């Protein structure tokens, strides 16, 4: 059995300012840097065979604060694309259950599109013989879309929010992921 630790990046300027942040990027805040350092402490006893990051700077910076291991950047684990709403106020967001009806009209991705690319990318990683214990830093929406392939995220997380630097732990065996727990800083 293999282990995947799928982590959300630390707090960013756009998180702080309540901006829609999908493929657009903003830097980690002081709080985000501290969150990553706390995550490093939480994960210090786990040896990762391989580390991966979304191509977003906020994820790379978080991973570099968590571990000094080399890592690979992957487009397949980046955040959902919100089309023309990238960088706009979160006040323009529809309710989460309406995202699929709204954002694709304006060039954004659906939950299913994000879930499929996340599942494909993470399975490809975990199928490699050398990957026994993996850390991947991604985004809240992308992590929730990935989690949705196993069931309803709100039920799996017992109603907890996937906060900045939260870590989802999965087992991977015979092509299947099993959700184990969420680690919070």
N, C-alpha and C positions, 0 to 999 in steps of 0.2 A: 504494500500500500504506500502511496506517495502523498505528500502534503503540499497544498497550495495555500499561501497566505496572500490574499488579495486586499490591498490597502488603499484607502482614499488619501489623497494629498492633504497637506496642511492648509490652514486658512489662508485665503488670498485677499488681495485688495478688492477684487470684484465680489467675493463672498461678503466682505465687510460692508461694501457699498451697495449690496443687493442688486448686482448686475447679472444678467443672464450670461453664463460662461460655459460655452460648449467647446467649440474648436478655437475660439479666441482665447487669449491667455492674459494673465496678470500675475505679478510677483507674489511670493509668500509675504505675509505680514510678520511682524515681530512675534505675534501670538502663534502664527503658523510654524515659524522656526522652532519655537518652544514646544509645540505639539509634536513635531518630528523628533525632537530630542527625547521627549517622553516615550515616544514609540520605540526609539532605539533602545532605551532602557528596558522596555517591556519585551523586546525581541532579542536581547543580548545573548541569551543562552541557546538560541537556535542557529545552527549552521546552515546557511542557504547554499545549495549547489549552484544555483543560477538566480540572477535578479533581472527583472524587466521593468520598463517604465513606459507609460504613454509618451508620445512625442512632445506633449505639453511641458513647458519649462517648469510649471508648478509641480509636476510629478517628478521630473528629473531632480529638481532641487530637494524635494522631500526625500527621495531615495538616497541622494548623496549625503543627507544629514543622518539617515537611519543606518547606513552601512557604507564602508569604504570599498566594498567589492565592485569589480567591474560589472557593467550591466548593458543590456541591449534595449534600445528604444524601439517600440512597436506601434504602428498606426492602428493595429487591430484592437488595442485596449484603450483608445482615446474616448473622450466623452461623446455623448450624443450631439449631433449637429442641429442647431436651432434656426438655421437659415438666416433670413434678414433680421431676426430678433437677437442675434449675437451682440452682446455688449449693451443691450437695452435694459431698462429697469425691470426687475422681477415683478413689479406691479402689473406688467403687461401679460404675465403668465396666466394661462387658463388653469382651472383645476387640473391636477396631475392626471386624473382619469380621462381628461379631454385632450391631452398632448397629441395623441395619434390622429385626432380629428383636426387639429389646429396647425401644428408646425409643418407637416408635409406640404400643406397648401403654400407655405412661404419658403419652400426649399429645404426644410428640415428632415430629419430621419424619424422613422417610427421606432417604437420599442422593439418590435420584432427584428428590424434591421440591425439594431445595436446588439440585441441578444445573440443573434446568429453570428455576427463577427466576433463578439467576445467569446462565445462558446467555441467557435472554430479555432481562434487564436490560442486560447488557453488549453484546449485539447492538444493542439499541435505541440505546444510547449511540454505538456505533461507526458506525451507519448515518447519523448526522447529518453533513451536509456539513462543518460547522465543526469536527468532532472528527477531527483528524489524529493527534495525540499526546495520549494521555489517561493520567492517573494516577487510580487508584481504590484506596482503602484499605478492606480488608475483614478477614477472619478466616482462621485456618488451616484449619478444617474447610470453610468455604465455598469457599476457594481450591482445596482439594483436590477438592471436589465438582465445581467448574468444570473443573479440569484433567482429571477423569475422563471428561469428554465427548470427550477427545482420545486416551484410552488409560489405561493403569494409571499412576497418579501415581508410584508407587515406581520404575517403569521410566523414566518421563519425567524424573524428578529424580535418576536414577542412585543411588537409595537414600538420598539426602540428606534430612534433615529440613527442613521448612518452618519455620524459626525465626522468632522475633519480628523484624519489619522486613525479612524476606526479600521480594524483589521478583521476581515472575514476569513476564517480557517475552514478549509475543505480537505477531505480525503479524496484521492483519485485512485480508482481501481477498475481495471477491465473496461476502460472507456467511459466510466461514470463518475461524476462528482457527487459527493455527499457532504452536506453542510454540517459542520461540527459545532462551531460557536462563533460569536463575535467578541473580539477583544477591544475594549475601549481604554483610552488613556485617561 
